[in-house]
Amino acid sequence: MKVSAHDLRALILRALPEEPSAYGGRMEPRHVYFPPSHIKALRPDAMVVIGIRGSGKSFWWSALQEPPIRTMIAQIDRSIQIEERTEVHIGFGQVSRIENYPDKDTIRSLLRAGKSPRMLWKTVAVWNLLSDRLDPMRGWQARIDWVEEHPEEIARHLEEKDRELQRKGAWALILFDAMEQAAEDRETMYDLIRGLLQIALELRPTQRIRLKCFLRPDQFDEHRVAKFPDASKVIASRVSLNWTRPDLYGLLWQYLANAENADEFREWAEQKANIRWDPDSSERPDHLSVAPKDAGGGGIPPKPFPPNRWPVDGTRPKAGFPLHLAARPPRRRPRADQSSLVPDRPARCRRGHRKTLPRSPVRLTLRKHQTGGSASLPDPGG
């Protein structure tokens, strides 16, 4: 079995989406890849999920709303506690859903009317969780007023909802994303995030109800958003979305394997790279995913991508990927440019010194030649 370079280029063009982010669109199970750190972030008790732009925050915000994907998550790892019957509610996002949450202009109007961010998000959580138990009411101003005037009734309804979820053995999640879209300035954004984290803390004592907030690192400024009692309990639940080099390859190969007319590529990958494909039975039997042991988790990449030699812990070079933070390249993301895949980049050590990762022999020899060293350029023919 042989796959030519021309065939591979054509397959890549067919497999990769034109838009790097399908925000608000329907997520397909065949495009869902699970890096180890993301699996931890999906658990209900991970109330704060931190990720740089393009790391997958909005992807999981959308994917968790799809029952087939929740079923696939349960099949991969039941300890995540996400399954098809999990109740998923939307507390805020870039897509406008006025019945689920107020938009930016409505939020601005509510804040000018004297409503606190904490009470705003509490009303959003209550109306998403208890809409079948409360009388219909239009307008977020009226809803907030009602929640402020009936705290005991709200508490009773939440306790009943929690007991109902416990009997079912299910969870209820309220997802928040794109908090920069909720405010016109950063200070207001920080106030809204602080109020949101307060509600996450208040719902934490329940057994089966959780908020999940997807935030960028700059939005999770503890000096601004954690100025309330017991904030450390929410801060301790944060999980970061990270991508290792094998994860990036695993994501690419999963897209390639699930593209149209990719049978030859799958056979070639199995023969040449010893890649195993797991059928996804949640939607279509021909949707495949990279088997967990073959990609991701910091392991060695597939055989067609031989490992470089990295300095580990300041000692002799070892084959594989860096095991020490000082030898790791900067944080990666799937939507980053391809230069993030090149190891020939300087990395900053813990003590502030710069350590340059090994370059290719040609570049090393060329550098010596340009600086007056005794080494000469290698003979291309020999």
C-alpha positions, 0 to 999 in steps of 0.5 A, spaced: 500 500 500 502 506 497 500 513 498 503 518 493 504 525 495 499 528 490 494 523 493 496 526 500 495 533 499 488 532 495 486 528 501 488 534 506 484 539 502 478 535 502 479 533 510 480 540 513 475 545 514 475 551 510 473 555 517 478 553 523 472 555 528 465 552 526 462 556 532 455 555 533 454 550 528 453 542 529 459 538 531 460 531 528 462 526 532 468 524 527 471 531 528 471 530 535 478 528 538 480 527 546 487 530 548 488 527 555 487 534 558 480 535 555 478 529 558 479 532 565 476 539 563 469 535 561 468 533 568 462 536 571 466 538 577 471 542 572 467 549 573 472 553 570 476 551 563 482 555 561 484 556 554 488 560 549 484 562 543 483 556 538 484 551 544 477 548 543 473 552 548 468 554 544 468 547 540 466 544 547 461 549 548 458 547 542 459 539 542 457 538 549 450 540 547 450 534 542 447 528 545 451 523 540 457 527 542 455 526 549 454 518 548 461 518 545 464 521 551 461 516 555 463 510 551 470 513 551 471 514 559 465 513 563 469 516 569 468 523 565 460 523 568 458 526 561 452 522 557 446 522 553 442 524 558 446 529 561 442 536 561 446 541 558 443 548 558 446 554 555 448 560 560 451 565 555 455 564 548 456 568 542 450 565 538 444 569 540 439 566 544 435 571 548 430 566 551 436 562 554 440 569 556 440 576 555 445 579 549 450 584 550 445 590 550 440 587 555 446 586 560 448 593 559 441 596 560 440 591 566 447 593 569 445 601 568 438 599 572 442 597 578 442 589 577 448 586 580 452 581 575 451 576 581 443 576 581 443 577 573 447 570 572 443 567 578 437 569 574 440 566 568 441 559 571 434 559 575 431 560 568 435 555 564 434 549 570 427 551 572 423 553 566 418 547 567 417 549 574 416 557 573 410 561 570 412 564 563 415 571 564 418 575 558 423 580 559 430 579 563 428 585 568 422 582 570 425 575 571 431 578 575 426 582 579 422 576 581 428 572 583 430 577 588 423 577 591 422 570 591 429 567 594 426 561 598 422 559 593 428 559 588 432 555 594 426 550 594 425 549 587 433 548 586 433 542 592 427 539 588 431 539 582 437 536 585 434 530 588 430 529 582 437 529 578 440 524 584 434 519 583 436 519 575 443 519 576 444 524 571 448 531 571 445 538 569 450 543 566 450 550 565 455 552 559 458 559 559 463 561 553 465 568 550 464 572 556 468 578 552 461 578 548 457 580 554 461 587 555 463 593 552 469 594 556 474 590 560 472 592 567 465 590 566 467 584 563 471 582 569 465 584 574 461 579 570 466 574 570 466 575 578 459 574 579 458 568 574 464 565 579 460 567 585 454 563 582 458 557 580 460 557 588 453 557 590 451 551 586 457 547 588 454 544 594 448 541 590 450 534 588 448 534 581 448 541 578 454 545 576 456 551 572 462 550 567 465 557 565 470 557 558 475 563 559 481 565 556 487 566 561 487 574 561 479 573 563 481 569 569 485 574 573 484 572 580 486 579 582 479 582 579 475 576 578 476 572 585 474 578 590 469 574 594 469 569 600 471 562 598 473 564 591 479 559 592 474 553 591 472 555 584 479 557 583 481 550 585 477 547 580 480 550 574 483 545 568 487 548 562 486 545 555 493 543 552 495 540 546 501 536 545 505 535 539 502 528 538 495 531 540 496 535 534 498 529 529 492 525 532 487 531 530 490 531 523 490 524 522 483 523 525 480 528 520 484 525 514 481 518 516 474 520 516 474 524 509 471 522 503 474 516 499 480 515 505 480 508 505 487 507 502 490 512 507 487 508 513 490 502 510 496 505 509 496 508 516 495 501 519 501 498 515 506 504 516 504 507 522 501 502 526 495 506 527 489 503 530 482 506 528 476 505 533 469 505 530 464 510 532 458 507 534 454 513 536 452 515 529 455 512 523 459 506 523 464 509 518 466 514 523 473 513 526 477 515 531 485 515 533 485 509 538 487 513 545 494 509 545 496 511 538 496 518 539 496 523 544 498 523 552 505 525 550 507 519 547 511 518 541 508 520 534 506 515 529 512 512 525 512 517 519 514 523 523 521 520 527 522 523 533 528 529 534 533 528 540 531 533 545 535 535 551 531 533 558 532 536 564 539 539 562 542 532 561 544 528 555 539 528 549 534 523 549 529 520 543 522 523 544 519 529 546 521 533 552 519 531 559 521 537 563 518 544 562 524 547 561 525 544 554 518 544 552 516 549 546 510 554 547 503 552 548 500 550 542 493 550 539 490 547 533 488 553 530 496 556 530 500 556 524 504 551 522 510 554 525 508 551 532 510 544 530 517 546 528 522 544 534 527 549 532 525 555 536 528 557 543 524 555 549 525 559 556 527 555 562 525 556 569 530 560 571 530 565 565 535 563 561 534 562 554 535 555 551 535 553 544 533 547 541 537 543 537 537 545 529 538 541 523 546 539 522 545 543 515 543 549 519 548 548 525 554 547 519 552 554 516 552 557 522 559 555 523 561 557 516 558 564 517 561 566 524 568 564 521 568 557 524 572 551 521 566 547 519 564 547 512 558 546 508 556 539 507 557 536 500 550 535 497 553 529 493 556 525 498 
